[in-house]
Amino acid sequence: MMTWSFLFLLVSVTAGVFGFLGIAGPGAGIAKILFIVFLILFVASFFTGRQSRT
């Protein structure tokens, strides 16, 4: 799960860079939304994935 979350974070950051620089004009809004969503998912999976398994 952590791997998928990290992968989606990288994809959203890449899309965000293109969107914020104006390269992918109409995709900027979508990139901003995806960045926020996947950042939240990444942080949530980071904290839940670090629980000790005893």
Buried (B, 14 or more C-beta within 10 A) or exposed (E): EEEEBBEBBEBBBEBBEBBEEEEBEEBBEBBBEBBEEBBEBBEEBEEEEEEEEE
